Amino acid sequence: MPDRFSYQELFAAGVPETPPGKTRHARYDFAVAYPNPDTLPLDGLADAVRSVLSREGRDLAYYTDPGGYPELRRLVAERLARSRNMTVDPDGGLVLTGGSGEAISMVIQALTDPGDTVLTEEFLYLGTLRSLHRYQANVVGVKCDESGIIPEELDSTIQRLKAEGRRVKYLYTIPTFQNPLGWTMTLERRRQTLEITRRHGVPVFEDDCYIDLRFEGEDVVSFHSLDDTGQVIYVGSFSKTIAPGMRMGYLAAPPEVISRAWAFKMGGAVNHFAALTIAEYVKHGGLEQHVQEQNESLRVKRDAMLASLGENFGNAATWTRPEGGLYIWLTLPEGANLEAIQEQAFQEGVGYYSGTQFSPDGRGQNSARLCFGYPTPEENYQGIAELAQILERHGVIN
Ligand SMILES: Cc1ncc(COP(=O)(O)O)c(C=O)c1O
């Protein structure tokens, strides 16, 4: 047998080993953040495929418009105008991307040199955090409360960094149904955040991927619609409304940002087959109806989890009460360690991610993100009761 070929000496410097992981499911799975496969709009998508292919299927023979299917860009811009009061030019101010994750990575690469400082909320979406680390950003989390980023903390953090000779490149925020914290930033906080960042010459990178998952309360306007100076870069996604497997997101930004970010778009335009399908599905009204049904079911799931948290944790913990999205953030008293017990809890039937995984500086041992969107309401109720028992059994709460 010849020796196996070795790549050890060939890898580019600093490339981390990140094997594609396989999702493990606990009996009660509050770790995964995707929809239940049983509730995907498969019939609507199948109808859309059939009808769009009979009309435009021959276009699959070509490499399409680099910014992505123009009809879908137009529909996205129209939807953003209608539901988010956003003015976006579908030709030049908006491009389709392979999920919002690709857009986030493109923007990070276009704006970030190694060692640059990037501000975020004190806990943030793991994919963005990984990407920021991959491009060697110095990630600084700003303290938040249930109304969002605390303005005084934002201002003093930027001033402190300036005094240290560090320029803040941008602020990345998930202002609506924050992942992992669950809250939505209030309008006043958005205005204050915009004013402070503008004063310091810092752009706001708004990740709005949960915006459509509201099942209670009123929408808060986007950062993008509060700004008419080009200070806001915006990403959105079809992952949370249709399915992550569609891999379709979008980036709305000033043309100068798009053209730089575009340098990091891999593999040409986005999947045209998926874009055709989504456009057809949206045009026939399927999306709005599906989102409405999905949100109603999410509300029931959230309520089941909240009820069980109240009954089983009582005064032993605090938790957020999201008006949409997928996450509840559970916080135990200081000193409790949900990170240390995470694998054990998984083995005993309850999956979650501890806060430390979402923190730029490894804080949050006493917190956990609980996703309520995947299990059934009954599983949410029962799983939280199980979690409380596991934590009691292992002395994490009493
Ligand atoms: C806040 C946030 N942004 C972006 C993404 C990426 O989603 P996608 O690439 O599927 O659009 C996720 C995924 O969970 C997320 O939670």
The ligand as a Gaussian input file, in Angstrom:
#p B3LYP/6-31G(d) Opt

LIG

0 1
 C      -28.701000      35.958000      13.445000
 C      -28.445000      35.063000      12.296000
 N      -27.938000      35.565000      11.167000
 C      -27.698000      34.803000      10.097000
 C      -27.939000      33.447000      10.121000
 C      -27.589000      32.647000       8.894000
 O      -28.682000      32.129000       8.306000
 P      -28.738000      31.736000       6.747000
 O      -27.330000      31.740000       6.224000
 O      -29.338000      30.397000       6.714000
 O      -29.560000      32.796000       6.119000
 C      -28.469000      32.859000      11.276000
 C      -28.725000      31.416000      11.331000
 O      -29.212000      30.862000      12.256000
 C      -28.708000      33.686000      12.384000
 O      -29.208000      33.204000      13.526000

